[in-house]
Amino acid sequence: MARTLVSTLGGNQCGPHSETITREHGAITQAAGGGARITAAKAFKLDAIVTTGRALRRHQEDLVTAREMLTDASGDDREMLRTEVDEAEAAIAELAEQYRLLLLPKDPNDDKNVIVEVRGAEGGEEANLFARDLFEMYRAYAQRMGWGFELLGSHPSDMGGVSEASFRLVGDGVWSRLKHEGGTHRVQRVPVTESQGRIHTSSATVTVLPEAEEIDVRIDPNDLQIDVYRSSGPGGQSVNTTDSAVRITHKPTGLVVAMQDEKSQLQNRARALVVLRSRLLKAEQDAAAAEASTARRSQVGAGGRADKIRTYNVKENRLSDHRIGLTIYKLDKVLAGELDEVVDALVADERATQLQGDG
């Protein structure tokens, strides 16, 4: 079967990727045939590859037969065979594309849940209000997708926004759907604090972290500085009479995580460790990626408006994603959690880049 698949996917069907596909398919087949232990996810993918390959071979054989018969056919028979040739060619093209997608390198974080952090950046209180809008957008999208949502921590601002909020999302495809959301998001609108009706530009940053298990990142307790203090609300007023808030500093990297939403110091500490572990995992993966691609930029950048990945123009009801040149006039629906059109376009762009050999 491997020879037939290679010939089917060669030439114009796959171009320069045929050798890569052959190598990937051989590695998977060899692992399965050699008695290697395969996880449920790998077994499912292997089954999809084999099923697609068999369908591809069947259509290829149908195409060869139809073309051979077409040379001697006439009248209605010729028309029928021409239809069969067209259908087989269309099916082969579609199956070849599916097969290439199945053999794309798997993101090591695909099976992980995520930690999302949203922060107000440039624009003062308006940036915090926009951060709250993004927070609500992702919460609504999680509900639409059937994902679990757990608030880890938040710091409300004076006018009802959030200076920072972090939450955990649990479910199938969470990372693959949301990993492209990381970066600086820019909003253009008339702030509630604007009395002259002028449009202002503000920004908020989003960081998407793969949730790290203890086995992924081991933290030496001696590397942690743990401080406890009383929780505070908008304006800095104390909202708790006990030292339940926790701030953990990872001394080797300088990363700081603070949690105060829970009344229990132990719960805040546990949540802070979850976020810290995920940040350390992401930093480790980013460092490895940077070695392979020196041109790679960090997700958030400086948080400035010039670092934007996306613009939300409220007056025009317009959303523009600057990385892929996408513009849609459905901002109200997107902010209500209807993110699929944007996410689908980003996922498609990533796959296209990988197929071109740039991934």
VENFENKA-V958488 format. One record per residue. RES is the residue in three letters. PHI is phi in radians with two decimals (NA if undefined). PSI is psi in whole degrees, -180 to 180 (NA if undefined). OMEGA is omega in whole degrees, -180 to 180 (none if undefined). Layout:
res = {RES RES}
phi = {PHI PHI}
psi = {PSI PSI}
omega = {OMEGA OMEGA}
//
This chain:
res = {MET ALA ARG THR LEU VAL SER THR LEU GLY GLY ASN GLN CYS GLY PRO HIS SER GLU THR ILE THR ARG GLU HIS GLY ALA ILE THR GLN ALA ALA GLY GLY GLY ALA ARG ILE THR ALA ALA LYS ALA PHE LYS LEU ASP ALA ILE VAL THR THR GLY ARG ALA LEU ARG ARG HIS GLN GLU ASP LEU VAL THR ALA ARG GLU MET LEU THR ASP ALA SER GLY ASP ASP ARG GLU MET LEU ARG THR GLU VAL ASP GLU ALA GLU ALA ALA ILE ALA GLU LEU ALA GLU GLN TYR ARG LEU LEU LEU LEU PRO LYS ASP PRO ASN ASP ASP LYS ASN VAL ILE VAL GLU VAL ARG GLY ALA GLU GLY GLY GLU GLU ALA ASN LEU PHE ALA ARG ASP LEU PHE GLU MET TYR ARG ALA TYR ALA GLN ARG MET GLY TRP GLY PHE GLU LEU LEU GLY SER HIS PRO SER ASP MET GLY GLY VAL SER GLU ALA SER PHE ARG LEU VAL GLY ASP GLY VAL TRP SER ARG LEU LYS HIS GLU GLY GLY THR HIS ARG VAL GLN ARG VAL PRO VAL THR GLU SER GLN GLY ARG ILE HIS THR SER SER ALA THR VAL THR VAL LEU PRO GLU ALA GLU GLU ILE ASP VAL ARG ILE ASP PRO ASN ASP LEU GLN ILE ASP VAL TYR ARG SER SER GLY PRO GLY GLY GLN SER VAL ASN THR THR ASP SER ALA VAL ARG ILE THR HIS LYS PRO THR GLY LEU VAL VAL ALA MET GLN ASP GLU LYS SER GLN LEU GLN ASN ARG ALA ARG ALA LEU VAL VAL LEU ARG SER ARG LEU LEU LYS ALA GLU GLN ASP ALA ALA ALA ALA GLU ALA SER THR ALA ARG ARG SER GLN VAL GLY ALA GLY GLY ARG ALA ASP LYS ILE ARG THR TYR ASN VAL LYS GLU ASN ARG LEU SER ASP HIS ARG ILE GLY LEU THR ILE TYR LYS LEU ASP LYS VAL LEU ALA GLY GLU LEU ASP GLU VAL VAL ASP ALA LEU VAL ALA ASP GLU ARG ALA THR GLN LEU GLN GLY ASP GLY}
phi = {NA -1.05 -1.12 -1.09 -1.11 -1.11 -1.17 -1.15 -1.56 -1.39 1.02 -1.22 -1.12 -2.25 1.07 -1.25 -1.61 -1.07 -1.15 -1.09 -1.10 -1.04 -1.13 -1.09 -1.10 -1.10 -1.12 -1.16 -1.09 -1.14 -1.11 -1.22 -1.24 -1.52 1.39 -1.19 -1.29 -2.13 -1.22 -1.03 -1.13 -1.17 -1.11 -1.12 -1.17 -1.07 -1.11 -1.12 -1.13 -1.13 -1.09 -1.12 -1.11 -1.13 -1.11 -1.11 -1.12 -1.09 -1.20 -1.12 -1.13 -1.09 -1.14 -1.05 -1.11 -1.09 -1.16 -1.12 -1.23 -1.13 -1.12 -1.85 -1.52 -2.61 1.07 -1.10 -1.07 -1.13 -1.12 -1.12 -1.20 -1.07 -1.10 -1.11 -1.09 -1.08 -1.15 -1.16 -1.12 -1.16 -1.14 -1.11 -1.07 -1.18 -1.20 -1.10 -1.13 -1.04 -1.14 -1.10 -1.13 -1.11 -1.69 -1.12 -0.98 -1.41 -1.19 -1.08 -1.72 -1.00 -1.63 -1.66 -1.35 -2.27 -1.94 -1.97 -2.11 -2.09 -2.36 -1.22 -2.08 -1.53 2.16 1.12 -1.16 -1.10 -1.14 -1.19 -1.16 -1.18 -1.05 -1.13 -1.07 -1.14 -1.00 -1.17 -1.08 -1.21 -1.14 -1.16 -1.15 -1.05 -1.13 -1.11 -1.49 1.34 -1.51 -1.34 -2.18 -2.34 -1.27 -1.66 -3.03 -2.68 -2.20 -1.18 -1.79 -1.11 -1.88 1.70 -1.52 -2.32 -1.33 -2.81 -2.56 -2.29 -2.60 -1.97 -2.03 -2.19 2.77 -1.22 1.29 -1.07 -1.16 -1.11 -1.47 -1.95 -1.09 -1.49 -1.39 -1.19 2.59 -1.66 -1.85 -1.94 -2.08 -2.13 -2.89 -1.49 -1.17 -1.15 -1.54 -1.61 -1.57 -1.69 1.31 -1.47 -1.42 -1.99 -2.00 -2.32 -2.55 -2.43 -1.91 -2.18 -2.10 -2.01 -2.01 -1.22 -1.17 -1.64 -1.48 -1.04 -1.25 -1.32 -2.36 -1.75 -1.90 -1.35 -0.95 -1.23 -1.54 -1.87 -1.92 -1.97 -2.01 -2.10 -2.77 -1.46 -1.11 -2.30 -1.96 -0.97 1.43 1.57 -1.21 -1.27 -2.07 -2.55 -1.70 -2.14 -1.43 -1.67 -1.28 -2.28 -2.18 -1.97 -1.95 -1.55 -1.07 -1.13 -1.90 1.42 -1.15 -2.21 -2.24 -2.15 -2.35 -2.53 -1.22 -1.50 -1.36 -1.64 -1.09 -1.14 -1.16 -1.14 -1.15 -1.09 -1.17 -1.09 -1.17 -1.05 -1.17 -1.07 -1.08 -1.21 -1.14 -1.14 -1.11 -1.11 -1.10 -1.14 -1.19 -1.12 -1.11 -1.15 -1.18 -1.14 -1.14 -1.43 -2.49 -1.17 -1.48 -1.20 -1.79 -1.24 -1.04 -1.61 1.16 -1.51 1.43 -1.36 -1.12 -1.25 -1.58 -1.06 -1.82 -2.67 -2.12 -1.99 -1.79 -1.23 -1.05 -1.60 0.95 -2.01 -2.08 -2.19 -1.73 -1.34 -1.29 -2.14 1.21 -1.57 -2.34 -2.32 -1.92 -2.43 -1.01 -1.06 -1.27 -1.08 -1.15 -1.49 1.89 -1.56 -1.68 -1.01 -1.07 -1.25 -1.10 -1.03 -1.15 -1.20 -1.13 -1.10 -1.14 -1.09 -1.15 -1.10 -1.13 -1.13 -1.16 -1.43 1.51 -1.78 -1.39}
psi = {-35 -40 -43 -43 -41 -43 -37 -40 -1 -173 -137 -22 -38 -21 -133 -3 -3 -40 -41 -45 -44 -44 -45 -46 -42 -40 -43 -46 -41 -39 -42 -43 -23 7 15 148 128 131 168 -40 -43 -39 -40 -43 -41 -41 -40 -39 -46 -44 -45 -40 -41 -42 -39 -44 -41 -44 -33 -43 -39 -39 -45 -45 -46 -40 -39 -43 -30 -32 -30 -1 161 166 -137 -36 -40 -41 -42 -43 -36 -39 -42 -40 -46 -43 -40 -41 -40 -42 -41 -43 -43 -44 -35 -40 -44 -41 -42 -41 -38 -28 7 148 135 132 125 -15 2 -32 6 152 175 155 126 133 128 131 142 140 -107 136 9 -136 -30 -34 -38 -37 -38 -38 -38 -39 -42 -41 -47 -35 -47 -35 -41 -39 -40 -41 -41 -35 -8 23 153 142 128 117 126 -39 153 151 98 150 176 -32 21 2 -167 129 -27 140 140 141 160 133 133 128 173 133 14 -50 -47 -29 -30 -5 -23 0 -14 130 -169 125 129 137 140 113 171 115 156 -20 -2 118 -17 1 19 144 131 158 127 172 157 153 147 131 130 118 135 131 126 134 164 -31 -24 -42 119 125 126 120 -28 -14 0 136 118 120 143 147 176 140 150 154 -162 136 -3 2 146 137 8 147 0 161 74 -21 147 136 122 127 125 104 -39 -32 -17 3 138 131 130 138 139 1 -31 153 -19 130 -37 -40 -42 -37 -43 -42 -40 -38 -36 -47 -43 -45 -40 -37 -40 -40 -45 -40 -40 -43 -38 -40 -41 -40 -36 -33 -34 -25 98 -16 -3 136 156 162 -50 -29 -148 -5 5 161 -28 -17 13 145 -20 145 136 106 107 -41 -41 1 39 137 130 123 113 -15 -32 6 28 131 126 152 60 36 -39 -39 -38 -47 -20 2 2 77 -5 -41 -40 -47 -43 -41 -39 -40 -42 -39 -41 -43 -40 -41 -41 -40 -26 -4 13 1 NA}
omega = {-177 -178 180 180 -179 -179 180 -175 -180 176 -175 -179 -174 178 -174 -176 -174 -179 178 -180 179 -178 180 -178 179 -180 -180 -180 -180 -180 -179 -178 -178 178 180 178 -178 180 -180 -180 180 180 179 -180 179 179 179 179 -179 -180 179 180 179 178 179 180 -179 180 177 179 177 -179 179 -179 -178 180 179 -179 -176 -176 -177 -175 177 176 -178 180 -180 178 180 -180 177 176 179 178 -180 -179 180 179 179 180 180 179 -179 -179 178 178 177 -178 178 179 179 -177 174 178 -179 175 -178 -179 -173 -177 -177 168 -176 169 179 177 179 -178 169 -177 -178 177 176 -176 178 177 178 177 177 176 177 178 179 177 -180 178 -179 177 178 179 178 179 179 -177 -179 179 173 -178 178 177 180 -180 178 178 -178 178 -171 -174 176 175 174 176 178 175 177 -179 -177 178 -176 177 -180 175 -177 -177 -176 -180 -172 -174 -179 -178 -177 178 180 179 -176 178 175 -179 176 -179 177 -180 -177 -177 -177 178 -179 179 178 176 179 -179 174 179 177 175 179 -176 171 -179 -178 172 179 -179 180 -177 177 -178 176 180 180 179 -176 168 -175 178 177 -178 -180 -180 178 179 179 180 177 -178 -179 179 -180 -178 178 180 -177 180 -176 174 -179 177 176 -169 -179 -177 -177 179 -179 176 179 178 -179 -172 -179 179 -178 177 -180 179 178 179 -180 180 179 179 177 -179 -180 -180 -180 177 179 178 -180 179 179 179 178 179 179 179 -180 178 -179 -178 -176 -179 -175 176 177 -177 -167 -174 -178 -178 180 -178 -180 -179 -170 169 -174 177 177 180 -172 -177 -179 -177 -171 170 178 173 -170 -179 -175 178 -179 174 176 -178 -179 -174 -179 180 178 -180 176 176 179 -173 -170 -178 179 -178 180 -179 179 178 179 179 178 -180 179 179 179 -180 177 178 -179 -176 none}
//
